[in-house]
Amino acid sequence: MAHAAPVSPLAPKTTPELGPVAGVRFATAEAGIRYKGRTDVLLLTLDEGTTVAGVFTRSKCPSAPVEWCRANLAHGTARALVVNSGNANAFTGAKGRESTALTAKIAARALGCREEEIYLASTGVIGEPLDATKFEGVLQETATRLAPLPWIEPAKAIMTTDTFPKLATAKVKIDGVEVTIAGIAKGAGMIAPDMATMLSFVFTDAAIEAPALQALLSKGVVDSFNAVTIDGDTSTSDTLMLFATGASGAPRIDDAKDPRLARFRKALTGVLADLAEQVARDGEGARKLVKIHVTGATSKRSARRIAMSIANSPLVKTAVAGEDANWGRIVMAVGKAGEPAERDRLSISFGAIRVAHEGARDPAYDEAEVSAYMKNDVIDITVDLGLGRGADRVMTCDLTKEYVAINGDYRS
């Protein structure tokens, strides 16, 4: 069986209480896809008139459910979401496409809606066919138990190697009417930008037309999920979807730049950022959350590439795991990024402690001081290139022996 990891020491101390989102109901079930004795299927229904937006993996080998969702997204409406864990239904050829079609057919029959209104997501092992007949009966029975709470159940049902469920929420007003945003996510390994987490679903009872919803989501993902990396590996199944039921009674908005959406836009970005950080905190085997700040770059784009070069470096990540402020490895990662950088302008800090300045070790460098800092659970690394005003921040985690153990045992 898969290696069972203890709850990450970086897990949030408390789990947020998510309230109901008008127009959203759900239930979970055990279908025996891979795991025994735990829920592995989520059925979530949405009121008629719900709009939808999505951002998916840029992998050239996407899963069958990703292809299904991309095709249906053109309709702009949704009535249900079906998610299974344990099997990614990726690299499964014609059988994968057949299983998505059968899953949608079973769900549509259970709910009395059209198949193109069903959205699907799968996560787990790649390359093994998904037996969609296991959903027969299960989805029909699950549809009889739909309820607006508790959100912890769907968050648990979509987990694979995650060690804790990931939830976030916010409430704001649109034109005087309160609306709710609630989101869940799963992801711990095979995490890299475009998208960054394998699965995340966000729901709101705001009334926003699909094109505007898509614009809000595409912008919100840039500095949240796409600024997270665990191991540099982009999943075949990465899916982020945003559903707006319109059931709050707030006015319907069709332009993402509408001033009435200002607070909503900020709240949505906050929910996405919260979920993204939880993914970084649950990196497989992680013991430290690492935030990479790059300043003084020639552009934000350049800063992002340099930050990702640092965050994805196994040498940097293992040094952090060993609580070693090995800034030489950071210099290496900056230099290999292929972006503008000048050695003699470079400054590097761990937390508030500057360890390198103008291309050499800082004259005030104190090994004991920085070693004490490296024992913290959250490590901030700042690189100032001294070239311009471009800046960015990404999140990652350390690379431990536990990561190897988890992934070495994943299919066994």
C-alpha positions in Angstrom: 0.0 0.0 0.0 1.0 3.6 -0.4 3.3 5.1 2.2 1.2 6.8 4.9 2.8 10.1 5.9 2.0 11.8 9.2 0.3 15.2 9.1 2.7 17.8 7.9 4.3 19.8 10.7 3.5 22.9 8.6 -0.2 22.2 8.5 -2.4 25.1 9.7 -3.2 24.9 13.4 -6.9 25.2 12.8 -9.2 24.2 10.0 -11.5 27.1 8.8 -15.2 26.7 9.1 -16.8 27.2 5.7 -20.4 28.2 5.6 -22.9 27.2 2.9 -22.7 28.7 -0.5 -26.2 29.2 -1.9 -26.8 27.0 -4.9 -24.1 24.4 -3.9 -24.8 21.0 -2.4 -22.6 17.9 -2.2 -22.0 14.4 -0.8 -19.1 12.0 -0.8 -18.9 8.2 -1.1 -16.6 5.2 -1.1 -16.4 3.6 -4.6 -13.2 1.6 -4.0 -11.3 3.2 -6.8 -8.0 2.6 -5.0 -8.3 3.3 -1.3 -10.1 1.1 1.1 -12.1 2.4 4.1 -12.1 6.1 3.0 -14.2 8.3 0.8 -12.8 8.6 -2.8 -15.7 10.2 -4.7 -17.2 13.6 -4.5 -20.5 14.5 -6.2 -21.3 18.2 -6.1 -24.4 19.8 -7.6 -25.0 23.4 -8.7 -28.2 25.4 -9.2 -29.4 26.0 -12.8 -27.8 29.0 -14.2 -24.4 28.4 -12.6 -21.5 29.8 -14.7 -18.0 28.3 -14.8 -14.4 29.1 -15.5 -11.3 26.9 -15.5 -7.5 26.9 -15.7 -5.9 23.6 -16.6 -2.5 21.9 -16.9 -0.2 23.0 -19.7 1.1 19.4 -19.9 1.1 18.1 -23.4 -0.1 14.8 -22.0 -3.3 15.9 -20.2 -5.7 13.5 -18.5 -9.0 12.5 -20.0 -11.0 14.5 -17.5 -8.9 17.7 -18.3 -9.8 17.2 -22.0 -13.5 16.7 -21.0 -13.6 19.9 -19.0 -11.9 21.9 -21.6 -14.4 20.9 -24.2 -17.4 21.6 -21.9 -16.0 24.9 -20.7 -17.1 26.5 -24.0 -20.7 26.2 -22.9 -20.0 28.4 -19.9 -22.5 26.7 -17.6 -22.4 23.8 -15.1 -24.8 21.7 -13.0 -22.4 19.2 -11.4 -18.9 18.3 -10.5 -17.7 14.7 -10.0 -14.2 14.1 -8.6 -12.5 10.8 -7.8 -9.2 10.2 -6.0 -6.9 7.2 -6.4 -6.8 7.1 -10.2 -5.9 10.1 -12.4 -7.4 8.6 -15.6 -4.3 9.9 -17.4 -2.4 8.2 -20.2 -5.2 5.8 -20.6 -6.0 6.3 -24.3 -9.4 5.5 -25.7 -10.4 3.7 -22.5 -9.8 7.0 -20.6 -12.1 8.9 -22.9 -14.7 6.2 -22.6 -14.6 6.2 -18.8 -15.1 10.0 -18.7 -18.1 9.7 -21.0 -19.6 6.9 -19.0 -19.0 8.8 -15.7 -20.7 11.9 -17.1 -23.6 9.7 -18.4 -24.1 8.1 -15.0 -24.0 11.4 -13.2 -26.3 13.1 -15.6 -28.8 10.3 -15.2 -28.6 10.5 -11.5 -29.2 14.3 -11.5 -31.5 14.8 -14.4 -29.2 17.2 -16.4 -27.2 17.1 -19.6 -23.9 15.4 -19.8 -22.1 18.5 -21.1 -23.1 20.2 -17.8 -21.1 17.7 -15.8 -17.5 18.5 -15.0 -15.0 15.8 -14.1 -11.7 15.6 -12.3 -9.5 12.6 -11.3 -6.3 12.4 -9.3 -4.0 9.6 -8.3 -2.0 7.0 -10.2 -1.2 7.7 -13.9 -1.4 5.0 -16.5 -4.0 2.7 -15.0 -7.5 2.5 -16.6 -10.3 3.9 -14.5 -13.2 1.5 -14.2 -16.2 3.9 -14.4 -18.7 1.2 -13.8 -17.8 1.5 -10.2 -19.8 4.8 -10.2 -22.9 2.9 -11.2 -25.3 2.9 -8.2 -22.7 4.9 -6.2 -23.6 8.3 -7.8 -27.3 7.5 -7.7 -27.2 6.8 -4.0 -24.9 9.8 -3.3 -27.4 12.1 -5.1 -29.9 11.3 -2.4 -27.7 12.7 0.4 -26.8 16.1 -1.0 -26.3 18.8 1.6 -24.7 22.3 1.8 -22.4 21.3 4.7 -19.8 20.3 6.0 -17.1 21.3 3.5 -14.5 19.2 5.3 -16.0 16.1 3.7 -15.3 17.0 0.0 -11.9 18.4 1.0 -11.0 14.9 2.4 -12.5 13.0 -0.5 -10.2 14.5 -3.1 -7.0 13.8 -1.1 -4.2 11.4 -2.2 -0.8 11.8 -0.6 -2.1 15.0 1.1 -1.7 14.9 4.9 -4.4 17.4 5.7 -7.5 18.8 3.9 -7.2 22.2 2.4 -10.0 24.8 2.7 -10.4 28.6 2.5 -13.3 31.0 2.5 -14.2 34.7 2.3 -17.3 36.9 2.4 -17.7 40.3 0.7 -20.4 42.5 -0.6 -21.3 43.2 -4.2 -23.5 46.3 -4.6 -24.6 45.9 -1.0 -25.4 42.2 -1.2 -23.2 39.7 0.8 -21.7 36.9 -1.3 -19.6 33.9 -0.2 -16.5 32.4 -1.7 -15.5 28.9 -0.6 -12.6 26.8 -1.9 -11.0 23.4 -1.5 -7.8 22.0 -2.9 -5.6 18.9 -3.0 -1.9 18.7 -3.8 1.3 17.6 -2.2 3.5 16.2 -5.0 3.9 16.6 -8.7 3.4 20.3 -8.1 4.7 23.0 -10.4 3.2 26.0 -12.1 0.7 25.9 -14.9 -1.3 24.9 -12.8 0.4 24.5 -9.5 -1.9 22.2 -7.6 -3.4 19.1 -9.0 -7.0 19.9 -8.1 -8.7 23.0 -6.7 -12.4 24.0 -6.8 -13.8 27.4 -5.8 -17.4 28.3 -5.4 -19.3 31.5 -5.0 -23.0 32.5 -5.0 -22.1 35.7 -6.8 -23.8 36.3 -10.2 -20.9 36.7 -12.7 -21.1 35.8 -16.4 -18.7 33.1 -17.6 -16.3 35.4 -19.6 -15.9 37.8 -16.7 -15.4 34.8 -14.3 -12.7 33.4 -16.6 -10.9 36.7 -16.6 -11.0 36.9 -12.8 -9.7 33.4 -12.4 -6.9 33.7 -15.0 -5.6 36.8 -13.3 -5.9 35.4 -9.8 -4.0 32.3 -10.6 -0.8 34.1 -11.6 0.5 35.0 -8.1 -1.2 32.2 -6.2 -1.2 28.6 -7.7 1.3 29.5 -10.4 3.7 30.8 -7.9 4.0 27.5 -6.1 6.4 24.6 -6.8 7.0 21.5 -4.8 9.2 19.4 -7.1 9.1 21.1 -10.5 6.9 18.4 -12.0 3.7 19.6 -13.7 0.9 17.1 -13.3 -1.1 15.7 -16.2 -4.3 16.5 -14.2 -3.9 20.0 -12.8 -7.3 21.6 -12.6 -8.6 24.8 -11.1 -12.3 25.6 -11.6 -14.4 28.5 -10.4 -18.2 28.2 -10.2 -20.7 31.1 -9.7 -24.2 30.0 -8.9 -25.8 33.5 -8.8 -28.0 32.4 -5.9 -27.0 35.2 -3.5 -29.3 37.7 -5.1 -26.5 40.0 -6.0 -26.7 41.8 -9.4 -25.4 39.9 -12.4 -22.1 41.3 -13.7 -20.7 40.7 -17.1 -17.4 42.7 -17.0 -14.4 41.6 -14.9 -13.4 45.3 -14.7 -16.8 46.4 -13.2 -16.0 48.5 -10.1 -18.6 46.6 -8.2 -16.2 43.6 -8.4 -13.2 45.3 -6.7 -13.7 43.7 -3.3 -14.7 40.4 -4.8 -11.6 40.3 -6.9 -9.4 40.9 -3.9 -11.2 38.3 -1.8 -11.0 35.7 -4.6 -7.3 36.3 -5.0 -7.0 35.9 -1.2 -8.8 32.5 -1.2 -6.6 31.3 -4.1 -3.4 32.5 -2.3 -4.5 30.8 0.9 -5.1 27.5 -0.8 -1.8 27.7 -2.7 0.1 28.3 0.5 -1.6 25.2 2.1 -0.4 23.2 -0.9 3.2 24.4 -0.3 2.9 23.6 3.4 1.8 20.0 2.5 4.7 19.3 0.1 5.5 15.6 0.3 7.8 15.1 3.2 8.1 18.8 3.9 9.4 20.2 7.1 9.9 23.8 6.1 7.9 26.3 4.0 10.3 28.3 1.9 9.4 31.7 0.4 11.7 33.0 -2.3 11.7 36.7 -2.9 13.5 38.2 -5.9 13.9 41.9 -6.2 15.9 44.3 -8.4 15.3 42.2 -11.6 14.8 43.7 -15.0 11.1 42.6 -15.0 8.6 40.7 -13.0 8.8 37.9 -15.6 12.6 37.7 -15.2 12.2 37.7 -11.4 9.7 34.8 -11.6 12.1 32.7 -13.7 15.0 33.3 -11.3 12.8 32.6 -8.2 11.6 29.4 -9.8 15.2 28.4 -10.6 16.0 28.7 -6.9 12.8 27.1 -5.7 13.2 24.1 -8.0 16.8 23.4 -7.2 17.3 20.1 -5.4 20.6 21.5 -4.0 18.9 24.5 -2.5 16.0 22.5 -1.1 18.2 19.9 0.5 20.3 22.6 2.1 17.2 24.1 3.6 16.2 20.6 4.8 19.6 20.3 6.5 19.2 23.8 8.0 22.3 24.9 6.1 22.3 28.5 4.8 24.3 27.5 1.8 24.0 30.7 -0.2 26.5 29.4 -2.8 23.7 27.1 -4.1 21.5 30.1 -4.5 24.1 31.9 -6.5 24.3 28.7 -8.7 20.5 28.8 -9.2 20.5 32.5 -10.1 23.3 32.0 -12.6 21.7 29.0 -14.4 18.3 30.7 -14.8 19.3 32.3 -18.1 18.0 35.7 -17.0 19.9 39.0 -16.6 22.1 38.9 -13.5 25.5 40.5 -12.5 27.5 38.7 -10.0 29.0 41.8 -8.4 25.5 43.4 -7.8 24.0 40.3 -6.1 22.8 40.4 -2.5 21.3 37.4 -0.7 19.5 37.3 2.7 18.0 34.6 4.9 15.2 36.3 6.8 16.6 39.7 7.8 20.2 38.4 7.8 22.2 39.5 4.8 24.7 36.8 4.0 26.1 38.0 0.7 26.5 41.5 -0.8 27.9 42.9 -4.0 29.0 39.5 -5.2 30.8 38.3 -2.0 30.2 37.2 1.5 28.8 40.0 3.6 31.5 41.4 6.0 29.1 41.1 8.9 28.2 37.5 8.2 27.7 35.5 11.4 27.4 31.7 10.9 25.8 31.1 14.3 23.1 33.8 13.7 22.1 32.4 10.3 22.2 28.8 11.6 19.8 29.7 14.3 17.5 31.3 11.7 17.5 28.1 9.6 15.9 26.1 12.4 12.6 28.0 11.8 9.6 26.3 10.1 9.2 29.2 7.6 12.3 30.3 5.7 12.4 33.5 3.7 15.2 33.8 1.1 15.6 37.2 -0.6 17.8 37.8 -3.7 18.4 41.4 -4.8 19.8 41.5 -8.3 20.4 45.3 -8.2 19.4 45.7 -11.9 15.9 47.1 -12.0 12.5 47.3 -10.4 11.2 43.8 -11.3 10.1 41.7 -8.3 8.3 38.5 -7.6 7.7 35.8 -4.9 7.2 32.1 -5.1 6.7 29.4 -2.5 8.2 25.9 -2.2 9.3 23.6 0.6 12.4 21.7 1.6 13.4 18.3 0.0 13.6 15.5 2.6 14.2 11.8 2.7 10.5 11.4 3.4 9.8 12.8 -0.2 11.8 9.9 -1.6 10.0 7.4 0.7 6.6 8.6 -0.3 7.2 8.6 -4.0 9.3 5.4 -4.0 6.3 3.6 -2.5 3.5 5.4 -4.4 2.4 2.5 -6.7 3.4 -0.4 -4.4 
